[in-house]
Amino acid sequence: MGIRNSYENGVFSWVDLMTSDQEAAKQFYTELFSWKFQDMPVDNGSTYSMAFKGDRSVAALFATPDNMQQVPPHWNSYINVPDLDAAVQRWQEQGGTVEMPPCDIMDSGRMAMVIDPTGAFVGLWQAKEFFGAGLVNEVDTFCWTELQTRGADKAADFYRAVFGWDLEVDEKPPNYISTKVKGHYNCGMFDMDKANLPAEIPSNWAVYFNVADLDESLAIVNRLGGKALMDPIDIEPGRFTTIMDPQGATIALMQVNEPDD
């Protein structure tokens, strides 16, 4: 079972979606993943829609703020840290930059949005009352995060220096890099140039969700106005593809052979 009650330093603990149409996005992901949503009020008068599988939080979504209307819908990933100020300091010392300085998110925790040396955005999260996803790796929950970058070797050295991740490098091109924290897989990364991906794709952290049947999930995506961005690919852990939701945010769907608890 992928039940979580806390997270180690450097482990991805949460994902959320910034979207142009909050209600439409809730409907899409409710039908795709059978999530139940609960709207939580936030300080600026908007709502943060928490998604649940059973009684466990699995993700969230929120409407694009007025001052970010130029930013397209996208999924955010968050790395757990025990001391946000110290983590941000290490981040900057190793060559990363800060997009949004540390701030309190009511009583839930403290957050900063940062950019790694290859240009990928990611969140850092110090838990208070909210530690992150209560369920991961199971069907209809997030199961993997992946840095798609131009400069994977540089990125790997950077994240190892900041978080102490253990690295495993596949010798076959594009030399996929997997990371572990205390023996458990945490995330992956690869170089988009080595994979011959279009140059216009910026460095980004992609989010993967586990699905029971990829073909059935793709049928739901198409019916609801989303679309697959590529044909499904078979790899050792399972079968996956990338989809775009009706508002334009992208995620990967993966039918996992053997989920990592």
N, C-alpha and C positions, 0 to 999 in steps of 0.2 A: 504494500500500500504506500502511496506517495503522500501520506499525511505529514504535514510540517507544523511544528509549534515554535520554531526558532530557526535562525540561519547563521552559519559560520561567516566570519569575515571573508569578503571577496566572492561570496556566492550570490548569483542572481536570485532575487527574492520576490520580484513583482514585475508585472507588465500592465500598461494601460494605454488606451487609445485616445488621441485627440482627434475629434471628428467635426465635420462641418454640419452634421445633422444628427444630434444626439438621439432623438426618438427613433429615427429610421435605422440608425446603427444598432440600437438596442433590439429592434425587431429582427434585423438580419442575424445578429449573433445569438439571439434567443432560438431562432429556428435552426441555425447551423449547429449550435453546441448544446441546445436544451438548457441554457443558463436561465436562472431567475435573477432579476435585478432588484436592487434596493437603492433608491435615491437618497444620498446623504448631503445635507446642506453644507456649504463651505462659506468662508469668510466674505467672499466677494459677492455673495447673493446668488451664485449659481449652484448647480448640484453636481455631485460626483456619483456616478451610477456604478455601484459595486455589483459585480457578477458573482453568483454562487452556484456551485454544484452541490446539491444537498445543503448542508449547513456550513460548508467550507468556502471561504472566499477564494476565487481563482483568477480574477482580472478586474478591470474597471474601464469605464470610458467617460469622457467629458467633452463638452462643447468647446470649440476653439475660442479662446478669449478674444475680446475686441481688438486688443493691441497685437494680435498674431494672425490676423485674417489672411496675410500674404503667405503663411506657412501651410502647405498642403496637409491633409489628414495623414496621420502616421501613428505607429505603435512605438511606445517608449519602453525601455528596459531599465531596471534598477538593480544596482549591486549593493548588498548589505555591508555596512561598516559599523563597528562598535563606537567609533569616535569620528564624527563627520569632519570636524575642523582639522584633525590630524591627517585624515585621508585626503582632504583637499590640499593640504600643505604638501604631502608626498606627491600628489598628482602634479602639482605645479613644479616641484623640484625635479621631476623626471621629464618635464617638457610638455605636459598637458596644459590646457587653458580652462578657465572657468567662464561658462556662459551665464549661469544664474548662481550667485553666491549662496552659501548656506542660509536657510530660512526655516522657521518653525511652521509646520502644517498642523495647526491647532494642537490637540494633545496626541496626535497620531505618531509624530516623529519629526525628524529634521531632514531636509532634502537640499541637494545641490545638483545642478545640471552642468556637465563638464564635457570637454571635447578632447579626444586623444590626439597624439601627434600626427595621425593619418587623417584627421578630420571627422571622425565619427562621434556623434553625440551619445551620451549615456547618463543615467541618473545615479546618484549615490544616495543611499537611504540609511539613516540611523533611527532605529525603531524606538518608540516609546510605547504607546498603547497598541500600535498596529505593527506587527512584525513582517507582514507580507502575505503571500499566498498560503492558504491553509492546506492546499492540495495541489500537487504537481505530478507530471509524468503519466497520469492516468488519462483515459479517453476524455476528451473535451476540456483538457487543461493544458497549460503550456509545458512543453517537454524539453525545449532546447533554445538556446540563444546563440547567434552566430555573427561574428564580425566579418562582413564582406568589405574588403579594404584594398587599397593600392599601397602595399608596403606591409605585408603580413609579418615578415621577420622583425621589422622595426616595432610593429604593434605588439608582437609576442614578448619582446624584450621589455617593452614599456610596462605591460600589464603584469609581467612577472616581478618587475622591480616594485611596482605599487602594491600588489596584493599577494605576492609569493606563490602564484599559480605554478603547479607542475605542468610541464609541457610534453606532449607526445606528437611527434612529427611523422606523417606518412611519407615514405620515401618516393611514392609515385606522384607525378604531377597531378593536380596543382599543389602537392605537398601540404595537404590539409593538416592543420594544427588543432589538436584536442587539448583541453585543459582539465586538470583535476584539482580538487581541494580535499585534503585528507582522504585520498583514495577514491573519491566519488567524482564522476564526470560533471563538469560545470558548464562548459560552453566550447565553441569551436571558432576557428577563423581560417580564412583562406585569402589568397591574393587574386583579385579579379583580373589582373593583367595576365597571370599565368593560366587562368581559366578562360581567357579570350572573351570576357564580357564587355559589352559596349562601354566606351570611355566616358559617356555622359552619366553613368550610374555613379553617384557619390558614395564614399565610404559610409557604412551604416551598420547598426546592430539589427539583425533580422530576428523575428520571433517565430518559433515553430509551435504548433498545437497538434497534439495527438488526436487522431480520429480512428474510429473502429473500422471503417471501410472507406478508403479514399474515393473510389468511384461514386459511391452513394453521396458522399460529402460534396463532390464536384457537381453532381446533379442538383443538389440543393443550392449551391452557389449560383449556378446558371439560372435556376428558376427564380431566384431572388434578385437578379440583376447584377450579380458580380461576374467575374470571369477568371479563368485560368490564364496565367501568363506564359506557361510552358507546358509541354507534355509531361506526365508523371515520369519520374526517374527512379529506377531500382538501385539501392545501395545496400551495403551489408546490414545496417540497422533497420531497414524497412523500405518504404516507397513513399515518395513525397513529390509535391509540386508547390509552386507559389501562386497565390490568387490575389486578386484585387477586389475589395468590397465595393458596394455601389457608390460610396463616397470617395473612393480613390486610395484608401490605405491598403498596404500589402502585408500579407502574412504567408507563412509556409504551413501547409497541412501535411502531416506525416502519419502514415499507417505503420506503427512501430512493431517490430517483431518481438523484441524482448525489452520492455520498459525498464529503465534503471530506477529502482526505488530510492 
